[in-house]
Amino acid sequence: MSQALDALRHEHDAILSTLKILRCMAERALQGNADADDIAALLGFLQEFVDKCHHGKEEGLLFPALQRVDLAHQGELVGELTAEHEQGRALVGALRQASTPVLDAEAFAAAAEAYAVFLERHIDKENDVLFPQAEQALGADELEGLGQAFADFELQAIGPGRHEELHDLLHRWKAAYAG
């Protein structure tokens, strides 16, 4: 097991927890108990942690590494996953549209469920297909280099200590929404 891919798997676990919280927020919205500040913060989390940090590592570092070692074999999967990242961005846009300037609880709940189902399938594909292929295709030195590159990328993309701050926020939401 590679530390770089384990880090991405760990981020997937955090993302899956976030999807549970999103569903709880959507349910509360339908009941008339929405917290607009928490919804806005969660959407910010999705953009910063899921897209900028996590997808940034995949698109900027992992996918190019895979394409370098076997462009013909990996290119199709990488293209599919990149397109899915774009689809995820559009779904977050739908969540934002349903929540601002005034929350439309039904539209928000529908968008939340669509995003959660979509991202769960995407994560399964990466965990079950992409990561095992990456472990076979990339050598130990390249995987170790990716681990360091991920750490460097994260510092530049979101800044020092921000990853931990985001995880702390996730833990607070777990206690408030999924506890």
C-alpha positions in Angstrom: 0.0 0.0 0.0 1.2 3.4 -0.9 1.1 6.3 1.5 0.0 8.6 -1.3 -2.9 6.5 -2.3 -3.8 5.8 1.4 -3.9 9.6 1.9 -6.5 9.8 -1.0 -8.5 6.9 0.5 -8.5 8.7 3.8 -9.8 11.8 2.1 -12.5 9.7 0.5 -13.6 8.6 3.9 -13.8 12.2 5.0 -15.8 13.0 1.9 -18.2 10.1 2.5 -18.8 11.5 6.1 -19.5 14.9 4.6 -22.1 13.4 2.3 -23.9 11.9 5.3 -23.9 15.4 6.9 -25.1 17.0 3.7 -28.1 14.5 3.7 -28.8 15.4 7.3 -28.8 19.1 6.5 -31.1 18.5 3.5 -33.5 16.6 5.7 -33.5 19.4 8.3 -34.1 21.9 5.5 -37.2 19.9 4.4 -38.4 20.0 8.0 -37.9 23.8 8.1 -34.9 23.6 10.5 -32.1 24.6 8.1 -29.1 26.4 9.4 -28.1 28.7 6.5 -24.7 29.4 7.9 -23.9 25.6 8.2 -25.1 25.0 4.6 -23.0 27.8 3.3 -20.0 26.5 5.2 -20.5 23.0 4.0 -20.7 24.2 0.4 -17.4 26.0 1.0 -16.0 22.8 2.4 -17.0 20.9 -0.7 -15.3 23.5 -2.9 -12.1 23.8 -0.9 -11.6 20.3 0.4 -13.2 18.0 -2.1 -12.5 20.0 -5.3 -9.5 22.2 -4.7 -7.5 19.9 -2.5 -8.6 16.4 -3.2 -9.5 16.6 -6.9 -6.6 19.0 -7.4 -4.2 16.3 -6.2 -5.8 13.7 -8.5 -6.0 16.0 -11.6 -2.7 17.8 -11.1 -0.5 14.9 -9.9 -1.9 11.4 -9.9 -3.7 11.4 -13.3 -0.6 12.8 -15.2 1.6 10.3 -13.5 -0.7 7.5 -14.7 -0.8 8.9 -18.2 3.0 9.0 -18.4 3.4 5.3 -17.6 0.7 3.9 -19.9 -1.2 6.5 -21.8 -3.2 4.1 -23.9 -4.5 2.0 -21.0 -4.9 4.8 -18.4 -6.1 7.6 -20.6 -9.7 6.4 -20.9 -10.2 6.0 -17.2 -8.4 9.3 -16.4 -10.6 11.1 -19.0 -13.7 9.5 -17.5 -12.8 10.5 -13.9 -11.8 14.0 -15.0 -15.2 14.4 -16.6 -16.8 13.2 -13.4 -15.0 15.8 -11.4 -16.5 18.4 -13.8 -19.9 16.9 -13.2 -19.4 17.1 -9.5 -18.6 20.8 -9.8 -21.8 21.3 -11.6 -23.7 19.5 -8.9 -22.2 21.7 -6.2 -23.3 24.6 -8.3 -26.8 23.3 -8.2 -26.6 23.0 -4.4 -25.4 26.6 -4.2 -28.2 27.8 -6.5 -30.8 26.0 -4.4 -29.5 27.6 -1.2 -28.9 31.2 -2.2 -30.0 33.9 -2.0 -33.0 32.1 -0.3 -33.0 28.4 0.5 -35.3 26.3 -1.6 -35.5 23.3 0.7 -37.0 20.9 -1.9 -34.5 21.9 -4.6 -31.6 21.7 -2.1 -32.6 18.3 -0.9 -32.9 17.0 -4.4 -29.5 18.4 -5.4 -28.0 17.1 -2.2 -29.2 13.5 -2.9 -28.1 13.7 -6.6 -24.6 14.9 -5.5 -24.3 12.3 -2.7 -25.3 9.4 -5.0 -23.0 10.6 -7.7 -20.0 11.1 -5.5 -20.4 7.8 -3.7 -20.3 6.0 -7.1 -17.3 8.1 -8.2 -15.4 7.3 -5.0 -16.1 3.6 -5.4 -14.7 3.7 -8.9 -11.5 5.4 -7.7 -11.1 3.1 -4.7 -11.9 -0.1 -6.5 -10.5 0.6 -10.0 -8.2 3.6 -10.2 -6.1 3.1 -7.0 -5.4 -0.6 -7.5 -4.4 0.2 -11.1 -2.2 3.0 -9.9 -0.5 0.7 -7.4 0.4 -1.7 -10.2 1.3 0.9 -12.8 3.5 3.2 -10.7 6.7 2.1 -9.1 7.4 2.5 -5.4 9.7 5.5 -6.0 7.0 7.3 -8.1 4.4 6.6 -5.5 6.6 7.9 -2.7 7.3 11.0 -4.8 3.6 11.5 -5.2 3.1 11.5 -1.5 5.6 14.3 -1.1 4.0 16.1 -4.1 0.6 15.8 -2.5 1.9 17.4 0.7 3.5 20.2 -1.2 0.4 20.8 -3.3 -1.8 20.9 -0.3 0.4 23.6 1.3 0.2 25.7 -1.8 -3.5 25.1 -2.6 -5.1 25.6 0.9 -2.2 26.7 3.1 -0.5 25.3 6.2 -2.8 23.9 8.9 -5.9 24.3 6.8 -6.4 20.5 6.2 -6.5 20.0 10.0 -8.9 23.0 10.3 -11.2 21.4 7.7 -11.2 18.1 9.5 -12.0 19.8 12.8 -15.0 21.5 11.1 -16.1 18.1 9.8 -15.9 16.6 13.3 -18.1 19.5 14.7 -20.6 18.8 11.9 -20.6 15.1 12.7 -21.5 15.8 16.3 -24.2 18.3 15.3 -25.7 16.4 12.4 -24.7 12.7 12.4 -24.0 12.2 16.0 
